Amino acid sequence: MTVEWAIAELSDLAEVNALARQVLEAFIFPDISPADQVTFSTNFSQSLLEHGLTSTTVIFGMRSPQGDLVAYILIRNKAHIAHLFVAPDWQRQGLGQRLLTFGECQAEQAGVSRLTVNAAVNAIPFYQKHGFTCFGAEQSTDGVRFQPMEKAIATDGCPSVSDLPLHKRN
C-alpha cells in the first residue's frame, strides 16, 4: 500500500465531500431515516463549504498512487477532529492511525494540551484504541449518534507538515 500525503486546497472540497459521503453511506446512513440522511447531508456539505478551508481549519489527506483521495482528516482550531474519513476499500490499512497521529502532532505543535472528537458510535472503538476517552453523554444530530471524546496530547518528535512527502496534482 502506497499513499502520498496531500494538503487540501479549495479545488479539493468537492472530492473531500464525495469521500465523506461514500463513508457516511456505507457506515452511518444505514442506521438513520431517509429524511435524516437528507438533512444531515445538506448540513454536512454546507458546513464543509463554510468552514472547510479557513485560517482555523486544516484538511490533510492521503492519495492513492492514481491520485484519488482515499482518506482525510479535518482539524478545527488545532484541537478538534471534525472529520476523519477513510474510503471503505482502504480501511484497516493504517491510514486512519496515520492521520490521527498527524492530528495529534499538529495539536502538539500548536501547544494544545488535548484533542477532541465527536466520534460516530461505530468509530468509538477506533478512538479508544488510540487513547481517547469518552466524556459527557452520547448525543445526536439529524439522527446521527456520536460520543464526545478527548485525548491528552503527550507526543514528542512529531514531523511537521513540511517534513512530509506531499503529492501535488497537476
SERO-4910 file (N, C-alpha, C, O; in steps of 0.05 Angstrom, whole numbers):
BEGIN
 pado doro    nc1    nc2    nc3   cac1   cac2   cac3    cc1    cc2    cc3    oc1    oc2    oc3
  Met    A     17    -23      0      0      0      0     18     25      0     33     29     18
  Thr    A     15     41    -21     30     66    -22     10     88    -24     -7     89    -42
  Val    A     13    107     -6     -4    131     -8     14    155     -4     36    153      7
  Glu    A      5    178    -13     20    203    -10      3    223      5    -21    224      1
  Trp    A     16    239     22      3    260     36     -5    282     17      9    287     -2
  Ala    A    -26    296     23    -34    319      7    -48    339     24    -66    333     40
  Ile    A    -40    364     21    -54    386     35    -78    393     17    -74    398     -7
  Ala    A   -101    395     28   -125    401     12   -125    430      5   -117    448     20
  Glu    A   -135    435    -19   -138    462    -29   -168    467    -35   -184    447    -34
  Leu    A   -176    491    -40   -204    497    -45   -215    480    -67   -238    472    -66
  Ser    A   -199    475    -87   -209    458   -110   -213    429   -102   -226    415   -117
  Asp    A   -204    421    -79   -207    393    -70   -233    389    -54   -239    366    -48
  Leu    A   -247    410    -47   -270    406    -29   -292    388    -40   -304    373    -25
  Ala    A   -297    389    -66   -317    371    -77   -308    342    -74   -325    324    -68
  Glu    A   -282    336    -77   -272    309    -74   -273    300    -45   -279    277    -38
  Val    A   -266    319    -27   -268    314      2   -297    307      9   -302    288     24
  Asn    A   -316    323      0   -344    318      5   -353    291     -6   -368    277      7
  Ala    A   -343    284    -30   -351    258    -42   -341    234    -26   -355    215    -22
  Leu    A   -316    236    -16   -305    215      1   -321    213     27   -328    190     35
  Ala    A   -327    235     39   -343    235     64   -370    222     59   -379    205     75
  Arg    A   -383    229     37   -409    218     31   -407    187     27   -425    173     36
  Gln    A   -386    178     13   -382    149      9   -381    135     36   -393    114     39
  Val    A   -366    146     55   -363    133     81   -389    135     97   -397    116    110
  Leu    A   -402    158     96   -427    161    110   -448    142    100   -462    129    116
  Glu    A   -450    138     73   -469    120     62   -463     91     70   -482     75     73
  Ala    A   -438     84     73   -431     57     80   -435     50    109   -443     28    116
  Phe    A   -429     70    127   -428     63    155   -447     78    173   -453     69    195
  Ile    A   -457    101    165   -474    117    182   -503    117    173   -522    113    189
  Phe    A   -508    122    148   -535    125    137   -552    100    140   -577    103    143
  Pro    A   -542     76    140   -559     53    143   -575     53    170   -595     40    173
  Asp    A   -565     68    190   -577     69    216   -596     93    221   -607     96    242
  Ile    A   -599    110    200   -616    133    204   -638    135    182   -635    122    161
  Ser    A   -658    150    188   -681    152    169   -673    166    143   -654    182    143
  Pro    A   -687    161    121   -681    176     96   -683    206    100   -667    221     88
  Ala    A   -702    216    115   -705    245    119   -681    256    134   -671    277    127
  Asp    A   -671    241    155   -647    250    169   -623    248    151   -605    265    154
  Gln    A   -622    229    133   -599    227    114   -597    253     97   -576    264     94
  Val    A   -620    262     87   -621    286     71   -612    310     87   -596    326     78
  Thr    A   -624    313    111   -618    336    128   -589    336    136   -575    356    134
  Phe    A   -578    313    144   -550    311    153   -532    317    129   -513    332    132
  Ser    A   -538    306    106   -521    311     82   -520    340     75   -498    351     69
  Thr    A   -543    353     75   -544    382     69   -528    398     89   -512    415     81
  Asn    A   -532    393    114   -518    408    135   -488    402    134   -472    420    138
  Phe    A   -480    377    129   -452    369    127   -439    383    104   -417    395    108
  Ser    A   -451    383     81   -439    396     57   -437    426     62   -417    438     54
  Gln    A   -457    438     73   -457    467     78   -435    474     97   -421    494     94
  Ser    A   -432    459    119   -411    463    138   -384    461    126   -366    477    132
  Leu    A   -380    441    109   -354    437     96   -348    461     78   -325    470     78
  Leu    A   -367    471     63   -362    494     46   -357    519     62   -340    535     55
  Glu    A   -370    523     85   -367    547    101   -341    546    117   -328    567    121
  His    A   -334    522    127   -311    521    146   -288    504    136   -268    501    149
  Gly    A   -291    493    112   -272    474    101   -243    484    101   -225    470    110
  Leu    A   -239    507     89   -211    517     87   -211    546     98   -214    565     83
  Thr    A   -207    548    124   -205    574    136   -178    575    152   -164    555    153
  Ser    A   -173    598    163   -148    601    178   -147    583    203   -126    578    214
  Thr    A   -170    574    212   -171    557    236   -176    528    230   -180    512    248
  Thr    A   -176    521    204   -182    494    196   -160    483    178   -150    497    161
  Val    A   -153    458    182   -133    444    165   -146    419    155   -157    403    170
  Ile    A   -144    414    129   -152    388    117   -127    376    106   -114    388     89
  Phe    A   -121    352    115    -98    338    105   -107    311     96   -121    297    110
  Gly    A    -99    303     72   -109    278     61    -87    259     52    -63    266     52
  Met    A    -95    236     43    -77    216     32    -89    208      5   -113    203      2
  Arg    A    -71    206    -15    -79    199    -42    -66    173    -50    -44    166    -42
  Ser    A    -82    158    -66    -72    133    -77    -51    139    -98    -48    162   -106
  Pro    A    -36    119   -107    -17    123   -129    -30    135   -154    -17    148   -170
  Gln    A    -56    130   -157    -71    140   -181    -80    169   -176    -91    182   -194
  Gly    A    -75    180   -152    -83    207   -146   -110    211   -134   -119    233   -129
  Asp    A   -124    188   -128   -150    190   -115   -148    196    -86   -131    184    -72
  Leu    A   -165    213    -75   -166    218    -47   -178    194    -33   -200    186    -39
  Val    A   -163    181    -15   -173    157     -2   -177    160     28   -189    143     41
  Ala    A   -167    182     39   -170    187     68   -164    217     73   -148    229     60
  Tyr    A   -178    227     94   -171    255    102   -179    260    131   -196    246    142
  Ile    A   -166    280    142   -173    289    169   -177    319    166   -162    334    153
  Leu    A   -198    329    180   -204    358    181   -202    366    210   -217    355    227
  Ile    A   -184    384    216   -180    393    244   -187    422    247   -178    439    231
  Arg    A   -204    428    266   -213    455    271   -199    466    296   -196    452    316
  Asn    A   -191    491    294   -179    505    317   -155    490    329   -150    493    353
  Lys    A   -142    474    313   -118    458    321   -123    439    344   -105    427    355
  Ala    A   -149    436    352   -155    420    376   -179    401    373   -184    385    391
  His    A   -193    402    350   -217    386    347   -217    372    320   -215    384    299
  Ile    A   -219    345    321   -221    330    296   -251    331    287   -268    318    300
  Ala    A   -256    346    267   -283    349    257   -290    326    238   -313    316    238
  His    A   -271    316    223   -275    293    205   -250    276    204   -228    287    205
  Leu    A   -253    251    203   -232    232    197   -245    209    181   -259    193    193
  Phe    A   -241    209    155   -254    190    138   -233    175    122   -214    186    111
  Val    A   -237    149    120   -221    131    103   -240    116     85   -260    104     94
  Ala    A   -234    116     59   -251    102     39   -254     73     48   -235     61     57
  Pro    A   -278     61     45   -283     34     54   -262     14     44   -253     -3     59
  Asp    A   -254     16     19   -234     -3      8   -206      1     19   -189    -17     15
  Trp    A   -201     23     32   -175     29     43   -174     26     73   -153     32     85
  Gln    A   -196     18     86   -196     16    115   -180     -9    124   -175    -27    108
  Arg    A   -171     -8    149   -156    -29    162   -128    -32    149   -117    -54    149
  Gln    A   -117    -10    139    -90    -10    128    -72     11    142    -50     16    133
  Gly    A    -82     22    164    -66     41    180    -69     70    172    -55     87    183
  Leu    A    -86     76    152    -88    104    143   -101    122    165    -92    144    170
  Gly    A   -122    112    178   -135    127    199   -115    133    222   -115    155    233
  Gln    A   -100    113    229    -80    116    250    -59    138    242    -52    154    259
  Arg    A    -50    137    218    -30    156    208    -42    185    209    -29    204    217
  Leu    A    -67    187    200    -80    214    200    -84    223    229    -81    247    235
  Leu    A    -92    205    246    -96    212    274    -70    221    287    -70    241    302
  Thr    A    -48    207    281    -22    215    291    -15    243    281     -4    260    296
  Phe    A    -20    248    256    -16    275    244    -31    296    260    -21    317    267
  Gly    A    -57    290    265    -73    309    280    -63    314    308    -63    337    317
  Glu    A    -53    293    321    -42    297    348    -17    314    346    -12    331    364
  Cys    A      0    309    326     24    325    323     18    354    317     31    372    328
  Gln    A     -2    359    301    -10    387    295    -19    401    321    -12    424    326
  Ala    A    -34    386    337    -43    398    363    -19    403    381    -18    424    393
  Glu    A     -1    384    383     22    387    400     39    411    391     47    428    408
  Gln    A     44    414    365     60    436    355     46    463    359     60    483    360
  Ala    A     20    463    362      5    487    367      3    493    396     -9    514    404
  Gly    A     14    476    413     13    480    442    -13    472    455    -20    480    477
  Val    A    -29    456    441    -55    447    451    -50    423    470    -34    406    463
  Ser    A    -64    423    492    -60    401    512    -78    377    508    -73    356    519
  Arg    A   -101    381    494   -119    359    489   -132    362    462   -136    384    452
  Leu    A   -138    339    451   -151    337    425   -178    325    429   -181    306    444
  Thr    A   -199    336    416   -226    326    419   -237    316    393   -227    323    371
  Val    A   -258    299    395   -272    289    371   -300    282    380   -304    272    403
  Asn    A   -319    286    363   -346    275    367   -348    250    350   -355    251    326
  Ala    A   -342    227    362   -339    202    347   -366    190    341   -383    187    359
  Ala    A   -370    183    316   -394    167    309   -393    142    325   -371    132    332
  Val    A   -416    132    333   -417    109    351   -401     85    341   -387     72    357
  Asn    A   -401     80    315   -385     58    304   -355     63    304   -340     45    301
  Ala    A   -347     88    309   -318     95    309   -306     96    337   -282    100    341
  Ile    A   -323     93    358   -313     95    385   -291     75    391   -271     83    402
  Pro    A   -293     50    383   -270     31    388   -244     40    375   -223     36    387
  Phe    A   -245     52    351   -221     62    338   -207     83    356   -183     82    361
  Tyr    A   -223    102    364   -211    124    381   -202    114    408   -181    123    418
  Gln    A   -217     95    420   -208     84    446   -182     69    443   -164     71    460
  Lys    A   -179     55    421   -154     40    415   -130     60    414   -108     52    420
  His    A   -135     85    407   -114    104    404   -113    124    427   -103    146    424
  Gly    A   -125    116    450   -121    131    474   -142    152    481   -140    167    500
  Phe    A   -163    154    465   -185    173    470   -204    161    491   -208    137    492
  Thr    A   -215    179    508   -234    170    527   -260    186    523   -260    209    514
  Cys    A   -282    174    531   -308    187    529   -312    208    550   -303    204    573
  Phe    A   -325    230    544   -333    249    564   -360    260    556   -366    264    533
  Gly    A   -377    264    576   -404    273    571   -421    250    560   -412    228    556
  Ala    A   -446    257    555   -466    237    545   -465    235    515   -457    254    501
  Glu    A   -474    212    505   -477    208    477   -498    229    467   -517    236    481
  Gln    A   -493    240    443   -511    260    432   -520    251    404   -511    231    393
  Ser    A   -538    267    393   -549    261    366   -555    286    351   -566    305    362
  Thr    A   -547    287    326   -554    309    308   -565    298    282   -552    281    269
  Asp    A   -588    306    275   -601    297    250   -601    266    249   -597    254    227
  Gly    A   -605    253    271   -607    224    272   -580    210    275   -580    186    279
  Val    A   -558    224    272   -532    212    274   -522    214    303   -520    235    314
  Arg    A   -517    190    315   -508    189    343   -478    192    344   -464    181    328
  Phe    A   -469    207    364   -440    210    368   -433    213    397   -450    220    414
  Gln    A   -408    206    404   -398    207    431   -375    227    432   -355    223    419
  Pro    A   -377    249    449   -355    266    453   -332    250    466   -336    236    485
  Met    A   -307    254    455   -284    240    465   -261    260    466   -261    280    452
  Glu    A   -240    253    482   -217    270    484   -192    254    490   -194    231    499
  Lys    A   -169    266    484   -144    253    489   -124    275    497   -122    295    484
  Ala    A   -109    270    519    -88    288    527    -65    285    507    -58    262    499
  Ile    A    -53    307    498    -32    306    479     -5    304    494      2    321    511
  Ala    A      9    282    488     35    278    502     54    263    483     64    242    490
  Thr    A     58    274    459     76    262    440    101    279    437    100    303    442
  Asp    A    122    267    427    147    282    422    157    273    395    152    251    385
  Gly    A    172    291    383    185    285    358    166    282    334    171    267    316
  Cys    A    145    297    334    126    296    312    138    310    287    151    330    290
  Pro    A    132    299    264    141    312    239    123    337    234     99    337    241
  Ser    A    135    357    222    119    380    214    108    374    186    118    356    172
  Val    A     89    389    178     77    385    151    100    387    130     99    373    110
  Ser    A    118    406    134    140    409    114    158    385    112    173    383     93
  Asp    A    158    367    132    175    343    131    161    320    117    174    300    112
  Leu    A    136    322    111    121    300     98    124    302     68    124    324     57
  Pro    A    126    279     54    127    280     25     99    286     14     81    270     16
  Leu    A     96    309      3     70    318     -7     66    312    -36     85    314    -52
  His    A     42    305    -43     34    300    -70     17    323    -81     -3    329    -69
  Lys    A     26    335   -101     11    357   -114      1    348   -141     17    338   -157
  Arg    A    -25    351   -146    -36    344   -172    -30    367   -191    -29    390   -184
  Asn    A    -26    359   -216    -22    380   -237    -48    390   -248    -48    407   -265
***
